[in-house]
Amino acid sequence: MEVKPNYCRLKTAFTDGTIFKVPTYQRAYSWKKVNVKQFCEDMHELYETHLEHGSSEHFLGGVVCVKISNEDDLDERNIYQLVDGQQRLSTLVLYFSRLIKRLNDLVLTQDDNEIRKRRIKEYEEQFINLAVEENNKIVSVPRITLSKRDKDFYQSIVSKPNENIEPNYNSHRLLNDAKKTIDKYLDAILSDNDSENLDKLKVLYKVISNNCKILLIKMTDVKDAYKLFQVINDRGRILTPSDLLRASSLGDLDAEEGISDSKMNKLIEAWDDITGLDNVDERLIDYYISASGRRTRRVSLFEDFNKFFFRTSDKIEKNIFAIRDGIRSIEKISNGVWPYEKSSKSLYQKNKLKNLVVTLKHKQAIPLLYTASRNLPEKKFYELLFYMEKFFTLYKVILDKRFDAVSRMYLENIEKINENSDTYQVKSFLAKLKGFLETKTTKSEIYSNLNALEYKHDGDNRLLKLLLLSIEESYDWLKEGCPKGHIGQFKMEEKNISAEMHVYTIEHIYSNSGTFNQELEEKKDTIGNLSLLFDKENVDVDNRDFLDKKPFYEKSRLRISNELKSEDVWDLNAIERRKESIVDRITKVLSLSSNIPE
């Protein structure tokens, strides 16, 4: 990787016939008002500091570019493809264009008018359009050319500052907003005296072109430049792996003969859909893992993705649409949306997906769940989810065990499903989960962690609610002595419990609302003093002592509370008995009938 960094004045970057070109299908202009406002404030602070102290300097950041060979050996232009820095440089050139417009609008004497003409010529040739000779004629070539979508619009607002051009895309509207923001800051500098303004604009131009510094990194290989971008931070929006994948894949297709504009526009729209997600790189990582069965990280995503999906141009088009559709599905799964349109599962069963990936935040499960949803029937998908939810709750959420080995096992199952979904069996996945529980955990460890759980009055109690609800879900299986192990648990699951978590509240069997008891006060928030009620039921039993609550428990549709009707008194012994019962039942529900050592 040949890198030539140069910490230089902004003016230096635009000398020696230098022209910058943004790759045809790189992302559009994306700086929002807040970015442009910060940029203008930086420029004007630089200007004010110079006026006060006679010296100032501002670092704009890094610019990564790649030298492009000229078609004509006699062409003296130095053309560079911009890999990173297009937002800054395009905003800078727009800034100078608006400055030149202010200069043009001044009402001046004849002598000052001649000075203005010379300055406008100098400023335009430096930053707006380079004058070159072609076919014995002097022609103007833009100093910076944006990507295909913005190219003509940007050139018009820069070279024809008095014209109002109708925007067609959001990036055009952002450019118009940038223009208005720049105008506002420039107008704040100027006064009613145009002779003074002539000098002010000169100083502003000189200060920015000479005292703004950039780290100009010139490279000879595009792929190396794309790797380097990942350590270069843009002052505005960071250039992401998805931006580079878009540019490189569409650029490769554009180089092929025979692809129509209409097809290219559809591919551009597909990439717009992909990059429009807030967490696009995270979703692309999930997609890569689900397709390859291999890990990747954000820093290596561009390289890994290119090798796997865009190695040959004949597959790029098909893969772009597949990626778009895939990450749409992954996004839904990550939000807990059930992936099967035609479903035989109850709302409660479907809600397990949301419990796992949203409530319990098991993000590592998403690639496997997506792979399963894409290749397996709903019955197998649900079976996989059923056991995964219970395992993760115990192994990671309650015991906080290292998950590296489990993650590798997930990758193995992705590969198995992708290789032959027809022969894939969930029982092999389950056997691996049970193996982790049997070799990495003990019952005493599980009991200790469950006993330590307490209700948080100002905190998140969703885990407690899920654990108590898991007993309700497997109540018949537990009551009958856990017949047929995990298979019986799966088949005897209560499917028609209410799916919405907000309808349940955690009930304090002894609470402050009733008669105060110092002995029970210390045990009030422990798991032995907790149960579940529907929200309306909890309102009915509020402010009551235990004996007054019993009739309401007896009527409760939730059996974990209904069973309290058998208690004659609620004291320390009752709390201890219930704690042991709750902990034992949660352990049985979550341990998948594994032979966990004591």
C-alpha positions in Angstrom: 0.0 0.0 0.0 1.7 3.2 -1.2 0.5 6.2 0.8 1.7 9.8 0.3 0.3 12.0 3.0 0.8 15.8 2.7 -0.2 18.2 5.5 -0.8 21.3 3.3 -2.7 24.5 2.8 -6.1 24.1 1.1 -4.9 26.2 -1.8 -2.0 23.7 -2.3 -4.5 20.9 -2.9 -6.0 22.8 -5.8 -2.8 23.7 -7.6 -0.9 22.1 -10.6 -4.0 21.4 -12.7 -5.6 19.3 -9.9 -9.1 18.1 -10.5 -11.1 15.9 -8.0 -13.8 13.5 -9.2 -16.2 11.6 -6.9 -16.7 8.1 -8.2 -19.8 7.9 -10.4 -22.0 5.9 -8.0 -20.5 7.0 -4.6 -23.0 8.3 -2.1 -24.7 11.6 -2.8 -24.1 14.8 -0.9 -25.2 14.2 2.7 -24.2 17.1 4.9 -27.2 18.4 6.8 -27.7 21.9 8.1 -26.0 21.2 11.3 -22.8 20.0 9.5 -22.8 23.1 7.2 -23.5 25.4 10.1 -20.5 24.0 12.0 -18.3 24.3 8.9 -19.3 28.0 8.5 -18.7 28.7 12.2 -15.3 27.2 11.9 -14.5 29.4 8.8 -15.7 32.5 10.4 -14.0 31.8 13.7 -10.8 31.4 11.7 -11.5 34.8 10.0 -12.2 36.6 13.3 -9.1 35.1 15.0 -7.0 36.4 12.1 -8.5 39.9 12.4 -7.8 39.9 16.2 -4.4 38.3 16.3 -3.0 38.4 12.8 -2.5 34.7 12.6 -4.8 31.7 12.6 -5.0 28.1 11.5 -7.7 25.4 11.2 -7.4 21.7 10.4 -10.2 20.5 8.1 -9.4 16.8 8.3 -8.2 14.1 5.9 -8.8 13.7 2.2 -8.1 10.4 0.5 -7.7 10.3 -3.3 -6.3 8.1 -6.0 -4.5 9.3 -9.1 -6.2 8.5 -12.3 -4.2 8.1 -15.5 -5.0 10.6 -18.3 -6.2 9.2 -21.6 -4.0 11.6 -23.5 -0.3 11.7 -22.6 -0.3 15.4 -23.4 -3.1 16.2 -21.0 -1.5 18.1 -18.1 -4.4 17.8 -15.8 -3.9 15.9 -12.5 -7.1 14.0 -12.0 -7.8 12.4 -8.6 -10.7 10.1 -7.6 -12.0 11.1 -4.2 -12.5 8.2 -1.9 -13.0 10.2 1.3 -13.4 13.9 1.8 -16.0 14.7 -0.8 -18.4 16.3 1.7 -15.8 18.8 2.9 -14.3 19.7 -0.5 -17.7 20.1 -2.2 -18.9 22.3 0.6 -15.7 24.4 0.4 -16.0 24.9 -3.3 -19.7 25.9 -2.8 -18.6 28.3 -0.1 -16.1 30.0 -2.5 -18.8 30.1 -5.2 -21.1 32.0 -2.8 -18.2 34.3 -1.8 -17.6 35.1 -5.5 -21.3 35.8 -5.9 -21.1 38.3 -3.0 -18.1 39.8 -4.7 -20.0 40.1 -8.0 -23.0 41.8 -6.3 -20.9 44.7 -4.8 -21.5 48.2 -6.1 -18.0 49.6 -6.8 -16.1 52.5 -8.4 -14.5 51.9 -11.7 -11.0 51.4 -10.1 -12.4 48.9 -7.6 -14.4 47.2 -10.3 -11.1 46.3 -12.1 -9.7 44.9 -8.9 -12.9 42.9 -8.5 -12.5 41.4 -12.0 -9.0 40.2 -11.3 -9.9 38.7 -8.0 -13.0 36.9 -9.4 -10.8 35.4 -12.2 -8.2 34.3 -9.6 -10.7 32.8 -7.2 -12.7 31.0 -9.9 -9.6 29.5 -11.5 -8.3 28.4 -8.1 -11.4 26.6 -6.8 -14.3 26.6 -9.2 -13.2 25.9 -12.8 -9.8 25.1 -14.1 -8.9 26.7 -17.5 -7.4 24.2 -19.9 -6.6 24.2 -23.6 -8.5 21.6 -25.7 -8.5 21.6 -29.5 -6.9 25.1 -29.6 -9.6 26.5 -27.3 -9.6 27.5 -23.6 -12.3 25.5 -21.8 -13.4 25.4 -18.2 -13.2 22.1 -16.3 -14.8 21.8 -12.9 -12.3 21.6 -10.0 -14.6 19.0 -8.3 -17.2 16.7 -10.0 -19.7 15.0 -7.8 -21.3 11.5 -8.3 -23.8 10.9 -11.1 -26.9 11.9 -9.2 -25.5 15.3 -8.0 -23.0 16.1 -10.9 -25.2 18.4 -13.0 -27.1 20.0 -10.2 -23.9 20.8 -8.2 -22.1 22.2 -11.2 -25.1 24.5 -12.0 -25.4 26.0 -8.5 -21.6 26.5 -8.3 -21.1 27.9 -11.8 -24.4 29.7 -12.1 -24.9 31.1 -8.6 -27.8 33.5 -9.7 -30.0 30.8 -11.0 -32.5 28.9 -8.9 -32.6 25.2 -10.0 -35.4 22.9 -9.0 -34.0 20.0 -6.8 -34.9 16.4 -7.9 -33.4 14.5 -5.0 -32.9 14.9 -1.3 -29.2 15.5 -1.9 -30.1 18.4 -4.1 -32.3 19.8 -1.3 -29.3 19.4 1.1 -27.1 21.4 -1.4 -29.7 24.1 -1.5 -29.9 24.2 2.2 -26.1 24.4 2.4 -26.1 27.3 -0.1 -28.6 29.2 2.1 -26.7 28.5 5.3 -23.4 29.8 3.7 -25.2 32.9 2.4 -26.4 33.7 5.9 -22.9 33.5 7.4 -21.4 35.5 4.6 -24.0 38.2 4.9 -23.2 38.5 8.6 -19.6 39.5 7.8 -20.5 42.2 5.3 -21.5 45.8 6.0 -23.3 48.5 4.1 -20.0 49.8 2.7 -19.2 47.8 -0.4 -15.7 49.3 -0.7 -15.0 47.8 2.8 -16.7 44.6 1.7 -14.3 44.2 -1.2 -11.4 44.1 1.4 -13.3 41.9 3.8 -14.0 39.3 1.1 -10.4 39.4 0.0 -9.2 38.7 3.6 -11.8 36.0 4.1 -10.7 34.3 0.9 -7.0 34.5 1.7 -7.5 33.3 5.3 -9.5 30.2 4.2 -7.3 29.3 1.2 -4.0 29.7 3.1 -4.8 29.0 6.7 -7.1 26.0 6.3 -5.0 22.9 6.4 -5.8 19.4 5.2 -4.1 16.0 5.4 -4.0 15.2 1.7 -3.4 11.4 1.2 -2.7 10.5 -2.4 -2.7 6.8 -3.3 -2.1 4.7 -6.4 -4.6 1.8 -5.8 -8.4 2.3 -5.4 -8.8 -0.9 -3.2 -6.1 0.2 -0.8 -7.7 3.7 -0.6 -11.0 2.0 0.3 -9.3 0.2 3.1 -7.6 3.3 4.4 -10.9 5.3 4.7 -11.9 3.2 7.7 -9.4 5.0 9.9 -10.1 8.5 8.5 -12.8 10.4 10.4 -14.9 12.8 8.4 -15.9 16.0 10.3 -19.4 15.5 8.9 -20.8 12.1 8.3 -18.3 9.2 8.4 -17.8 7.4 5.1 -19.1 3.9 6.0 -18.3 0.4 4.6 -21.8 0.5 3.0 -20.9 3.7 1.2 -17.8 2.1 -0.3 -19.6 -1.1 -1.2 -22.1 1.0 -3.0 -19.5 2.9 -4.9 -17.3 -0.1 -5.8 -20.1 -2.4 -6.9 -22.0 0.2 -9.0 -18.7 1.5 -10.4 -17.8 -2.1 -11.5 -21.1 -2.5 -13.2 -20.8 0.9 -14.9 -17.6 -0.2 -16.4 -19.3 -3.2 -18.1 -20.7 -2.7 -21.6 -24.4 -3.3 -22.3 -26.0 -2.3 -18.9 -28.9 0.1 -19.5 -29.5 3.4 -17.6 -32.9 2.0 -16.4 -31.2 -1.0 -14.9 -28.5 1.1 -13.3 -31.2 3.4 -11.8 -32.9 0.4 -10.3 -29.6 -0.7 -8.8 -29.0 2.8 -7.5 -32.5 2.7 -5.9 -31.7 -0.6 -4.3 -28.5 0.8 -2.7 -30.5 3.8 -1.6 -32.8 1.5 0.3 -29.8 -0.4 1.8 -27.9 2.7 2.9 -31.1 4.4 4.1 -31.1 2.2 7.3 -29.7 3.9 10.4 -27.7 0.8 11.3 -26.9 -0.4 7.8 -23.4 -1.7 8.5 -24.7 -3.8 11.4 -27.3 -5.3 9.1 -24.7 -5.9 6.4 -22.6 -7.8 8.9 -25.6 -9.9 9.8 -26.3 -10.6 6.2 -22.7 -11.6 5.5 -22.6 -13.9 8.5 -25.9 -15.5 7.4 -24.7 -16.1 3.9 -21.1 -17.2 4.6 -21.2 -18.8 8.1 -18.1 -16.7 8.9 -17.5 -13.8 11.2 -16.6 -10.3 10.1 -16.1 -6.9 11.7 -16.9 -3.4 10.6 -13.2 -2.8 9.8 -13.0 -5.7 7.4 -16.6 -5.6 6.1 -15.8 -3.9 2.8 -13.1 -6.4 1.9 -15.0 -9.5 3.1 -18.2 -8.4 1.4 -16.5 -7.7 -1.9 -14.8 -11.1 -1.9 -18.0 -13.0 -1.1 -20.6 -11.1 -3.1 -18.9 -8.9 -5.7 -15.9 -11.0 -6.8 -17.2 -11.3 -10.4 -19.3 -8.7 -12.2 -21.8 -11.2 -13.5 -23.1 -11.8 -9.9 -23.1 -8.1 -8.7 -26.5 -7.2 -10.1 -28.3 -10.2 -8.7 -26.6 -9.9 -5.3 -27.4 -6.2 -4.9 -31.1 -6.9 -5.1 -30.7 -10.0 -2.9 -28.8 -8.0 -0.3 -31.5 -5.3 -0.3 -34.3 -7.9 0.3 -32.2 -9.7 2.8 -31.4 -6.8 5.1 -35.0 -5.7 5.0 -35.9 -9.1 6.4 -33.0 -8.9 8.9 -34.2 -5.5 10.1 -37.7 -6.9 10.7 -36.2 -9.8 12.7 -34.0 -7.5 14.7 -37.2 -5.6 15.7 -38.9 -8.8 16.7 -41.3 -9.0 13.7 -42.3 -12.6 12.9 -40.8 -13.6 9.6 -43.6 -15.9 8.3 -46.6 -14.3 6.7 -48.7 -17.5 6.9 -48.4 -18.7 10.4 -49.9 -21.3 12.7 -48.3 -19.8 15.8 -50.1 -17.9 18.5 -49.2 -14.2 19.3 -47.5 -15.4 22.5 -45.3 -17.8 20.6 -44.4 -15.2 18.0 -43.5 -12.8 20.8 -40.6 -15.0 21.8 -38.7 -13.5 18.9 -39.1 -10.0 20.3 -38.3 -11.2 23.8 -35.0 -12.7 22.6 -33.6 -10.0 20.3 -35.2 -6.9 21.7 -35.9 -7.4 25.4 -32.9 -9.7 26.1 -30.8 -8.0 23.3 -29.4 -11.3 21.9 -28.1 -9.6 18.7 -25.7 -12.5 17.9 -28.7 -14.7 17.2 -30.0 -12.6 14.3 -27.9 -14.1 11.5 -28.9 -17.6 12.5 -32.5 -16.7 13.0 -32.5 -15.0 9.5 -30.9 -18.0 7.9 -33.4 -20.3 9.6 -36.4 -18.2 8.6 -35.2 -18.1 5.0 -34.6 -21.9 4.7 -36.7 -23.8 7.3 -40.4 -24.3 7.7 -42.0 -22.3 10.5 -42.3 -25.4 12.7 -38.5 -25.9 12.8 -37.8 -22.2 13.1 -40.0 -22.0 16.2 -38.4 -25.0 17.7 -35.0 -23.4 17.2 -36.2 -20.2 18.8 -38.0 -21.9 21.7 -34.8 -23.6 22.9 -32.5 -20.7 22.0 -34.6 -18.3 24.1 -34.4 -20.5 27.2 -30.7 -21.3 26.8 -29.7 -17.6 26.3 -31.8 -16.4 29.3 -30.0 -18.9 31.6 -26.5 -19.1 30.1 -25.9 -15.4 29.3 -28.5 -13.2 31.0 -28.5 -15.0 34.4 -25.1 -16.6 34.5 -23.2 -14.2 32.2 -21.1 -16.9 30.7 -18.6 -16.3 27.9 -20.3 -16.7 24.6 -17.5 -17.2 22.1 -17.9 -20.9 21.8 -21.7 -20.6 21.5 -21.2 -18.0 18.7 -19.0 -20.4 16.8 -21.6 -23.1 17.2 -24.2 -20.7 15.7 -21.9 -20.2 12.7 -21.7 -24.0 12.3 -25.5 -24.2 12.3 -25.7 -21.5 9.7 -23.4 -23.5 7.4 -25.5 -26.7 8.0 -28.7 -24.9 7.1 -27.2 -23.3 4.0 -25.7 -26.6 2.9 -28.9 -28.7 3.2 -31.9 -27.2 4.9 -34.0 -30.3 4.1 -31.8 -32.6 6.3 -31.2 -30.0 9.1 -32.4 -31.1 12.5 -32.9 -28.8 15.5 -32.1 -31.7 17.8 -28.4 -31.4 16.9 -28.5 -27.7 17.8 -30.3 -28.5 21.1 -27.6 -31.2 21.9 -24.9 -28.5 21.6 -26.9 -26.1 23.9 -27.3 -28.8 26.5 -23.6 -29.6 26.2 -22.7 -26.1 27.2 -25.0 -26.2 30.2 -23.7 -29.6 31.3 -20.0 -28.6 31.1 -20.0 -24.9 31.9 -22.6 -24.5 34.7 -23.6 -26.0 38.0 -27.0 -26.1 39.8 -25.6 -24.3 42.8 -24.4 -21.5 40.6 -27.8 -21.2 38.9 -29.6 -21.3 42.3 -27.3 -18.7 43.7 -27.8 -16.3 40.8 -31.6 -16.8 40.8 -31.9 -16.3 44.5 -30.0 -13.0 44.2 -32.6 -11.5 41.8 -34.7 -8.7 43.3 -37.4 -6.3 42.2 -36.0 -2.9 41.3 -38.4 0.0 42.2 -36.7 2.4 39.8 -35.2 -0.1 37.4 -35.9 -2.6 34.6 -37.9 -5.6 35.8 -38.6 -7.2 32.4 -36.3 -10.2 33.2 -38.2 -11.0 36.4 -41.5 -10.7 34.4 -40.1 -13.1 31.7 -38.9 -15.6 34.3 -42.2 -15.7 36.1 -44.1 -15.9 32.8 -41.8 -18.9 31.8 -43.3 -20.8 34.7 -46.8 -20.0 33.6 -45.9 -21.1 30.1 -44.7 -24.5 31.3 -47.1 -24.9 34.3 -48.7 -28.2 33.2 -45.4 -29.7 32.3 -43.9 -28.8 35.6 -46.9 -29.9 37.6 -46.8 -33.3 36.0 -43.2 -33.8 36.8 -41.6 -32.7 33.6 -42.6 -35.7 31.4 -40.5 -36.6 28.3 -37.9 -33.9 29.2 -37.4 -31.0 26.7 -39.7 -32.7 24.1 -42.6 -32.8 26.6 -41.8 -29.2 27.6 -42.1 -28.1 23.9 -45.3 -30.0 23.3 -47.0 -29.0 26.5 -46.2 -25.3 26.2 -49.2 -23.0 27.0 -49.6 -21.2 23.7 -52.5 -18.8 24.4 -51.1 -16.7 27.2 -51.4 -13.0 26.5 -48.5 -11.9 24.3 -48.3 -8.2 25.4 -45.9 -7.8 28.3 -47.5 -4.6 29.4 -50.7 -6.4 30.5 -48.7 -8.1 33.2 -47.5 -6.6 36.4 -45.3 -8.0 39.1 -47.2 -8.5 42.3 -45.6 -8.1 45.7 -47.4 -10.6 47.8 -46.4 -8.7 50.9 -46.2 -5.0 50.2 -45.9 -1.7 51.9 -49.5 -0.9 51.0 -50.8 -3.4 53.6 -50.0 -3.7 57.3 -46.3 -3.0 57.9 -44.2 -6.0 59.0 -40.5 -5.4 59.9 -39.6 -9.1 59.4 -41.1 -9.3 55.9 -39.8 -5.9 54.9 -36.3 -7.2 54.2 -37.7 -10.0 51.9 -40.3 -7.8 50.1 -38.4 -7.5 46.8 -36.9 -11.0 46.7 -38.2 -13.6 44.2 -40.0 -15.6 46.9 -42.4 -12.6 47.5 -43.2 -12.0 43.9 -45.8 -13.2 41.5 -47.6 -12.1 38.3 -51.0 -10.6 37.9 -52.8 -8.9 35.0 -52.7 -5.2 35.4 -56.4 -4.9 36.3 -56.1 -7.7 38.9 -53.2 -5.8 40.5 -55.3 -2.7 40.9 -58.0 -4.8 42.7 -55.6 -6.3 45.2 -53.7 -3.1 45.9 -53.5 -1.9 49.5 -54.6 -5.2 51.0 -53.1 -7.7 53.4 -52.4 -11.3 52.3 -55.6 -12.8 53.6 -57.7 -10.1 51.9 -55.8 -10.8 48.6 -56.4 -14.6 48.7 -59.9 -14.4 47.1 -58.4 -12.4 44.2 -55.5 -14.9 43.8 -58.1 -17.7 43.6 -59.9 -15.9 40.8 -56.7 -15.1 38.9 -56.3 -16.6 35.4 -52.5 -16.8 36.0 -51.8 -20.1 37.8 -48.6 -18.8 39.3 -50.7 -16.5 41.4 -53.7 -18.8 41.6 -51.6 -21.3 43.5 -51.2 -18.9 46.4 -54.8 -19.7 47.5 -53.4 -22.7 49.3 -51.3 -20.6 51.7 -52.9 -20.0 55.1 -50.5 -17.3 56.2 -47.8 -15.2 54.5 -44.7 -15.2 56.7 -41.0 -15.8 56.4 -41.4 -19.6 56.0 -44.0 -19.1 53.2 -41.6 -16.7 51.4 -38.7 -19.2 51.7 -40.9 -22.1 50.5 -42.0 -20.1 47.5 -38.5 -18.9 46.7 -37.3 -22.5 46.6 -40.2 -23.5 44.4 -39.8 -20.6 42.0 -36.1 -21.0 41.7 -36.4 -24.8 41.1 -39.1 -24.3 38.5 -37.2 -21.6 36.6 -34.1 -23.8 36.6 -36.1 -26.7 35.1 -37.7 -24.5 32.5 -34.5 -22.9 31.3 -32.1 -25.8 31.6 -33.6 -27.8 28.7 -33.7 -31.0 30.8 -29.9 -31.1 30.8 -27.9 -33.2 33.3 -26.4 -30.2 35.0 -24.0 -31.2 37.9 -24.6 -30.0 41.4 
